[in-house]
Amino acid sequence: MADTLKEKIRAIICEVAEIDEIADDAEFKQVGLDSMAALEIITAIEHEYDIKIEDTEYGRLTTLNSSYGLVAEKLAARGGKAAAG
């Protein structure tokens, strides 16, 4: 599930950023993502996985790896079941 989860998050980020690919450790700001794009990514992830990312956690979402880590934590906390993944 880990690879599938990371690739699904990668696809969401690439779609929002309108880019073809993003490296696991590339900072979102390096690929032109601003705070509005970050909110789009958060909303898409929340919807895709039926999770809630708290305002206080937004700062953790700076790379694909950090986003994957947070989503994986959220899914593990509720039993690891993704709504659409």
C-alpha distance (Angstrom), angle and dihedral (degrees) to the residues before:
residue distance angle dihedral
M1 . . .
A2 3.81 . .
D3 3.80 95.3 .
T4 3.79 91.9 43.9
L5 3.81 91.6 49.1
K6 3.79 93.3 48.6
E7 3.80 92.4 46.5
K8 3.80 91.7 49.2
I9 3.81 90.3 51.3
R10 3.82 89.1 46.4
A11 3.82 89.2 53.5
I12 3.81 91.5 50.9
I13 3.81 92.1 49.9
C14 3.81 93.0 46.6
E15 3.79 91.8 48.6
V16 3.80 93.3 50.9
A17 3.82 92.8 42.9
E18 3.81 91.1 43.8
I19 3.81 91.2 -130.8
D20 3.80 131.5 129.1
E21 3.80 98.5 -131.8
I22 3.78 142.6 2.9
A23 3.79 127.3 -161.4
D24 3.79 116.5 -121.3
D25 3.80 92.6 -113.7
A26 3.82 101.1 34.1
E27 3.79 112.2 125.8
F28 3.79 110.9 -119.5
K29 3.79 91.2 -129.9
Q30 3.84 88.6 57.2
V31 3.80 89.9 62.2
G32 3.78 93.4 47.3
L33 3.78 101.5 -96.5
D34 3.78 113.9 150.1
S35 3.80 129.0 -170.9
M36 3.81 92.8 -83.9
A37 3.80 90.9 54.0
A38 3.80 89.4 47.2
L39 3.80 89.4 55.4
E40 3.80 89.6 50.4
I41 3.80 89.6 52.5
I42 3.81 91.9 48.2
T43 3.80 92.2 49.0
A44 3.81 92.3 48.0
I45 3.81 92.2 48.8
E46 3.81 92.4 47.0
H47 3.78 90.3 50.5
E48 3.80 95.2 44.2
Y49 3.80 94.8 50.2
D50 3.80 101.1 26.6
I51 3.79 92.4 -122.9
K52 3.80 134.6 130.2
I53 3.78 119.5 -126.9
E54 3.79 107.9 -160.4
D55 3.80 121.8 -133.7
T56 3.80 88.5 -115.5
E57 3.81 89.7 59.3
Y58 3.81 97.0 52.9
G59 3.80 91.3 92.3
R60 3.80 90.0 62.6
L61 3.79 91.9 64.0
T62 3.79 100.8 83.1
T63 3.83 102.9 119.3
L64 3.78 138.3 18.9
N65 3.81 89.5 -101.9
S66 3.80 93.7 51.7
S67 3.80 91.5 45.6
Y68 3.79 91.1 49.3
G69 3.82 90.5 49.1
L70 3.79 93.3 52.8
V71 3.80 94.4 45.6
A72 3.82 91.3 47.0
E73 3.83 89.4 52.2
K74 3.81 91.5 50.2
L75 3.78 92.7 48.6
A76 3.81 92.8 46.0
A77 3.80 90.2 50.9
R78 3.77 90.6 58.6
G79 3.78 96.7 41.1
G80 3.79 101.7 -80.9
K81 3.78 97.9 -84.9
A82 3.78 115.3 141.3
A83 3.78 117.2 -154.6
A84 3.79 93.7 -139.1
G85 3.73 108.0 4.2
